[in-house]
Amino acid sequence: MDFLSTLIGIGNTIFWDYLLVYLLIFAGLFFTLYSRFVQFRLFPEMFKVIREEAVEQSGKRGTNAFQAFSISIASRVGTGNLAGVALAVAVGGPGAVFWMWMIALIGMATAFIESTLAQVYKVPDENGFRGGPAYYIEKALGQRWMAVLFAVLITITFGLVFNAVQANTISGAVEKAFDIDPLVTGIVLVVFAGIIIFGGIKRIAVVSGTIVPIMAVIYVAVSLVVVFMNLSEVPRIFMMIVSHAFGLEQAVGGGVGAALMQGIRRGLFSNEAGMGSAPNAAATAGVSHPAKQGLVQSLAVFFDTIVVCSLTAFVILLYSDFASHTEDGIQLTQTALSAQIGEWAVIFLAVTIFLFAFSSLIGNYYYGESNIDFLKHSKLWRNVYRFVVLFMVMFGSLASIDIVWNMADLFMAMMATVNLIAIILLSRIAFRVLGDYVQQRKDGYDPEFQASKHGLKNVEWWGEQDKQQDS
């Protein structure tokens, strides 16, 4: 186990210290500038398109905009928002929160680009649609080897490693709140997860669309109550975050460098912008124009980090002993919230994290399934993958917190690197699609997309289904 930890540490150093941080920032700024600040310019539009029903064409309907949003939020909103923020503050100090905000704001543009590309190159299947980075890498870049590499990485990262993280957080929260053995929690998780993931994408969409809004509203409401109870402290907390981010105050944690690194790591883990995961959910939506899902997934990044992560951070920073607290992860968040609203907060957060992380678990599972189908459309391989996922859920319930999170960092970094390179190379297509959407809106139309009008090749859906019907 020590050898594994050392190996993972070396890998994280290579990717995080010398590659991914710079690539993430460059990509986010590049997409923001060349899209003319799409995440701010079309922010009101995001709330319009998220309410749209699925468009049925050629017998294919897919999920609606809100269901695709919920599947991606089910993966985004989870341990990163409660446990990840606590880890970032514990290691990097209050300044880490500022860098989480920054990576999210530029990441909204990155999310738009990758999810728009996923919609352009989606393919029809028995459930509606599927797609994601593996599909646009192969079809638009023409690099099968790179597409296969990404499909393998996302299957391992989300289906296996990230699901171990979710299970680890659930078992830790439940043990603190109810003193239940992690083994028992692991067995319960395996049973419930098995029932849902063997039910397919439709069941995953229904469960995510039900659980996510309810749990998000309740958690946000409780956190807002805490903030309003301490309204006079909000300016001080905000200034603490900003001052520590730039080293203007004695650092709590590891200094400015640690704040920057933890903010970007935990921010990426939480909002997933550029990682290549959310495009798999975006591709399932039946919409009239690819840019609509790009906007929806951009909004998901905003909600995840700017809203949910910020509330968690404020709760933790209101706790006077956050810097010297011996616990980290979800247990620090539980302690900080209970200091504000009483011991029942420990139980409340245990239930909340169970729902957050469980919905993330099933959302993560789907990302892997979609890419298993890309590699080999086989029921046998899909079922093998399902059983391995359940094994990792049990493993995560029993493993130590450090090795699980470090494994997540490494695989997340490798996956994000492949996807970011791909979407930078393909960004001109997404910019062209965005321009088409904006022009149709200006002309007073509900935008509809035809790939043939833009000279796009290897597109299986947008207009191609009409050609297939005519022939």
PAVO-361481 format. One line per 3 residues: number of its first residue (from 1); their letters; for each residue z, x, y of C-alpha. Coordinates in steps of 0.02 Angstrom, whole numbers, plus 50000, padded with zeros to 5 digits. Last residue first. Layout:
REM residues N
NUM) a) Z,X,Y  ...
***
This chain:
REM residues 471
471) sdq) 47570,48324,50362  47633,48216,50503  47811,48221,50435
468) qkd) 47811,48411,50423  47744,48424,50600  47884,48311,50661
465) qeg) 48013,48420,50571  47943,48572,50661  47984,48501,50831
462) wwe) 48152,48590,50839  48194,48616,50655  48137,48766,50553
459) vnk) 48111,48894,50691  48026,49050,50621  47933,49079,50785
456) lgh) 47972,49031,50965  47824,49013,51082  47921,48912,51211
453) ksa) 47826,48747,51197  47829,48763,51006  48019,48756,51006
450) qfe) 48025,48579,51075  48192,48533,51155  48251,48371,51231
447) pdy) 48350,48362,51393  48412,48192,51455  48291,48185,51600
444) gdk) 48315,48180,51789  48197,48320,51836  48346,48431,51879
441) rqq) 48416,48400,51705  48248,48449,51630  48250,48610,51732
438) vyd) 48428,48653,51679  48388,48631,51494  48228,48733,51500
435) glv) 48316,48873,51594  48454,48874,51462  48326,48887,51322
432) rfa) 48242,49035,51409  48412,49120,51433  48449,49091,51248
429) irs) 48284,49172,51198  48313,49321,51316  48483,49346,51233
426) lli) 48408,49400,51067  48444,49588,51079  48615,49556,51157
423) iai) 48644,49421,51025  48613,49542,50881  48719,49687,50947
420) lnv) 48861,49564,50978  48848,49493,50802  48859,49661,50713
417) tam) 49004,49720,50820  49097,49555,50802  49095,49568,50613
414) mam) 49161,49746,50610  49297,49707,50738  49355,49548,50649
411) fld) 49364,49645,50486  49477,49776,50565  49588,49660,50669
408) amn) 49617,49540,50522  49669,49686,50410  49793,49738,50545
405) wvi) 49862,49560,50555  49891,49552,50366  49963,49728,50355
402) dis) 50090,49694,50492  50150,49520,50438  50204,49568,50263
399) als) 50125,49472,50119  50192,49316,50029  50102,49172,50115
396) gfm) 49950,49283,50141  49930,49311,49954  49941,49123,49919
393) vmf) 49806,49085,50048  49707,49232,49980  49707,49152,49806
390) lvv) 49648,48986,49881  49503,49077,49964  49459,49162,49798
387) fry) 49453,48989,49716  49335,48922,49848  49221,49075,49838
384) vnr) 49201,49051,49650  49158,48868,49685  49022,48916,49810
381) wlk) 48955,49047,49691  48937,48917,49553  48859,48787,49669
378) shk) 48724,48911,49715  48626,48930,49876  48635,49120,49878
375) lfd) 48666,49230,50030  48642,49090,50157  48745,48970,50052
372) ins) 48886,49097,50049  48864,49104,50237  48897,48919,50262
369) egy) 49043,48929,50141  49124,49070,50240  49119,48976,50403
366) yyn) 49182,48821,50312  49338,48910,50251  49384,48963,50427
363) gil) 49385,48780,50482  49494,48737,50332  49618,48873,50374
360) ssf) 49613,48837,50560  49664,48657,50523  49807,48726,50418
357) afl) 49854,48847,50556  49869,48716,50691  49949,48587,50577
354) fit) 50077,48707,50502  50099,48787,50672  50147,48618,50743
351) val) 50269,48578,50602  50355,48746,50620  50346,48728,50808
348) fiv) 50441,48563,50802  50569,48635,50680  50608,48782,50794
345) awe) 50600,48667,50945  50740,48562,50872  50855,48705,50922
342) giq) 50849,48657,51105  50721,48630,51243  50710,48795,51336
339) asl) 50795,48922,51222  50709,48832,51076  50540,48875,51151
336) atq) 50579,49060,51161  50652,49066,50985  50502,48977,50909
333) tlq) 50380,49089,51004  50472,49243,50942  50466,49173,50764
330) igd) 50278,49147,50777  50240,49330,50796  50382,49448,50835
327) eth) 50566,49462,50796  50680,49597,50869  50685,49523,51044
324) saf) 50706,49658,51176  50556,49612,51285  50572,49423,51260
321) dsy) 50755,49423,51312  50737,49317,51470  50633,49181,51388
318) lli) 50522,49116,51528  50395,49245,51471  50380,49160,51301
315) vfa) 50352,48986,51373  50227,49054,51500  50130,49143,51362
312) tls) 50121,48986,51255  50054,48886,51402  49925,49021,51438
309) cvv) 49867,49025,51257  49836,48836,51258  49746,48815,51425
306) itd) 49651,48972,51476  49637,49032,51297  49586,48890,51183
303) ffv) 49526,48765,51312  49413,48891,51397  49343,48954,51233
300) als) 49308,48775,51177  49217,48741,51341  49093,48879,51297
297) qvl) 49071,48795,51128  49022,48631,51210  48903,48718,51331
294) gqk) 48811,48810,51192  48810,48647,51095  48714,48564,51235
291) aph) 48601,48715,51255  48519,48678,51087  48442,48513,51149
288) svg) 48438,48338,51072  48596,48365,50971  48642,48348,50786
285) ata) 48786,48471,50769  48805,48582,50616  48740,48737,50707
282) aan) 48888,48739,50826  49008,48758,50680  48922,48916,50618
279) pas) 48903,48971,50798  49095,48971,50809  49111,49123,50695
276) gmg) 48997,49254,50772  49134,49359,50851  49059,49345,51023
273) aen) 49194,49225,51085  49323,49206,50946  49450,49120,51063
270) sfl) 49609,49175,50973  49562,49334,50883  49462,49390,51035
267) grr) 49610,49361,51150  49728,49447,51028  49620,49602,51027
264) igq) 49574,49597,51212  49751,49567,51273  49822,49692,51150
261) mla) 49704,49828,51209  49727,49795,51395  49916,49780,51383
258) agv) 49926,49936,51274  49826,50035,51400  49929,49969,51545
255) ggg) 50095,50018,51467  50161,50005,51290  50279,49857,51301
252) vaq) 50367,49809,51461  50281,49912,51595  50371,49962,51753
249) elg) 50275,49867,51887  50108,49894,51972  50035,49948,51806
246) fah) 49878,49844,51827  49913,49713,51693  50100,49726,51726
243) svi) 50075,49667,51905  49962,49523,51854  50076,49453,51718
240) mmf) 50234,49474,51821  50149,49390,51969  50110,49239,51861
237) irp) 50287,49232,51793  50359,49240,51970  50240,49105,52032
234) ves) 50287,48993,51883  50476,49011,51903  50494,48867,52028
231) lnm) 50409,48753,51903  50538,48786,51768  50559,48610,51700
228) fvv) 50375,48584,51743  50329,48731,51629  50438,48667,51488
225) vls) 50362,48493,51502  50190,48573,51502  50231,48659,51337
222) vav) 50283,48493,51259  50123,48408,51319  50011,48552,51263
219) yiv) 50088,48547,51090  50071,48358,51075  49892,48353,51143
216) ami) 49836,48496,51031  49915,48420,50876  49830,48253,50901
213) pvi) 49660,48321,50953  49654,48447,50808  49715,48336,50666
210) tgs) 49586,48196,50671  49424,48289,50711  49477,48430,50596
207) vva) 49509,48310,50450  49346,48216,50479  49243,48375,50500
204) irk) 49319,48455,50344  49286,48296,50246  49104,48297,50300
201) igg) 49090,48485,50268  49135,48474,50083  49273,48390,49980
198) fii) 49319,48545,49879  49385,48618,50041  49500,48469,50071
195) iga) 49590,48451,49905  49603,48640,49884  49684,48661,50054
192) fvv) 49819,48535,50009  49859,48616,49841  49849,48796,49903
189) lvi) 49958,48757,50053  50094,48679,49944  50093,48830,49828
186) gtv) 50107,48950,49975  50252,48854,50051  50346,48865,49885
183) lpd) 50314,49053,49875  50368,49072,50056  50543,49010,50007
180) idf) 50602,48870,50120  50738,48910,50247  50688,48755,50348
177) ake) 50646,48822,50521  50637,49009,50490  50553,48992,50319
174) vag) 50431,48863,50387  50378,48975,50530  50354,49127,50418
171) sit) 50260,49027,50284  50142,48954,50415  50109,49122,50497
168) naq) 50068,49206,50331  49956,49062,50279  49854,49077,50440
165) van) 49843,49266,50421  49787,49250,50238  49655,49128,50299
162) fvl) 49598,49260,50421  49575,49386,50280  49486,49276,50151
159) gft) 49368,49142,50216  49366,49209,50391  49346,49397,50374
156) iti) 49276,49408,50197  49145,49272,50224  49111,49337,50400
153) lva) 49080,49513,50335  48966,49462,50191  48859,49351,50303
150) flv) 48851,49489,50435  48790,49618,50310  48663,49494,50239
147) amw) 48594,49462,50414  48584,49649,50448  48487,49677,50286
144) rqg) 48370,49531,50324  48320,49600,50494  48180,49490,50563
141) lak) 48265,49481,50732  48231,49295,50759  48237,49228,50581
138) eiy) 48354,49352,50496  48475,49379,50640  48464,49195,50687
135) yap) 48517,49140,50512  48654,49267,50484  48720,49227,50658
132) ggr) 48746,49041,50623  48663,48899,50531  48691,48736,50438
129) fgn) 48625,48561,50462  48645,48385,50393  48746,48376,50233
126) edp) 48602,48406,50111  48530,48546,50217  48427,48564,50377
123) vky) 48412,48737,50456  48482,48803,50620  48382,48931,50720
120) vqa) 48388,48851,50892  48565,48784,50866  48634,48955,50816
117) lts) 48549,49033,50967  48636,48908,51081  48802,48950,50996
114) eif) 48780,49137,51022  48730,49124,51205  48861,48995,51258
111) ata) 49001,49089,51171  48952,49248,51265  48958,49152,51429
108) mgi) 49132,49087,51389  49180,49265,51341  49174,49314,51525
105) lai) 49317,49195,51559  49401,49226,51391  49404,49416,51406
102) mwm) 49480,49398,51579  49615,49275,51525  49668,49382,51375
99) wfv) 49671,49530,51495  49797,49438,51604  49903,49393,51451
96) agp) 49915,49576,51399  50000,49613,51565  50158,49527,51503
93) ggv) 50194,49670,51381  50072,49754,51261  50171,49752,51099
90) ava) 50286,49600,51118  50168,49510,51237  50018,49528,51119
87) lav) 50122,49483,50967  50185,49325,51052  50008,49279,51103
84) gal) 49950,49302,50923  50091,49195,50850  50061,49039,50954
81) ngt) 49880,49038,51014  49813,49162,50886  49899,49066,50746
78) gvr) 49791,48916,50774  49667,48852,50901  49506,48946,50866
75) sai) 49472,48887,50687  49512,48704,50717  49432,48725,50889
72) sis) 49268,48769,50800  49280,48618,50686  49337,48509,50832
69) faq) 49190,48559,50943  49070,48520,50799  49158,48352,50782
66) fan) 49148,48323,50971  48962,48356,50978  48920,48243,50831
63) tgr) 48899,48309,50655  48729,48314,50571  48605,48171,50587
60) kgs) 48455,48209,50477  48343,48066,50422  48193,48136,50515
57) qev) 48294,48140,50675  48466,48066,50708  48553,48123,50868
54) aee) 48741,48143,50851  48845,48053,50981  48876,48128,51154
51) riv) 49051,48149,51224  49047,48340,51224  48888,48334,51329
48) kfm) 48972,48262,51483  49128,48372,51485  49020,48528,51472
45) epf) 48915,48473,51621  49066,48496,51736  49070,48683,51690
42) lrf) 48884,48707,51720  48895,48836,51861  49059,48911,51799
39) qvf) 49013,48954,51619  48829,48976,51666  48869,49118,51786
36) rsy) 48688,49155,51830  48639,49167,51647  48592,49349,51681
33) ltf) 48759,49388,51764  48874,49304,51638  48775,49365,51487
30) flg) 48783,49546,51548  48967,49532,51596  49016,49463,51425
27) afi) 48906,49587,51331  48971,49738,51426  49153,49683,51405
24) lly) 49134,49651,51219  49037,49813,51188  49165,49917,51282
21) vll) 49310,49845,51184  49212,49856,51021  49169,50040,51017
18) ydw) 49289,50185,51041  49468,50122,51038  49441,49960,50943
15) fit) 49314,50011,50812  49369,50188,50771  49556,50155,50791
12) ngi) 49546,49997,50686  49460,50091,50545  49591,50228,50547
9) gil) 49732,50099,50541  49650,50007,50395  49643,50169,50297
6) tsl) 49825,50209,50337  49882,50034,50285  49784,50047,50122
3) fdm) 49862,50217,50084  50036,50147,50118  50000,50000,50000
***
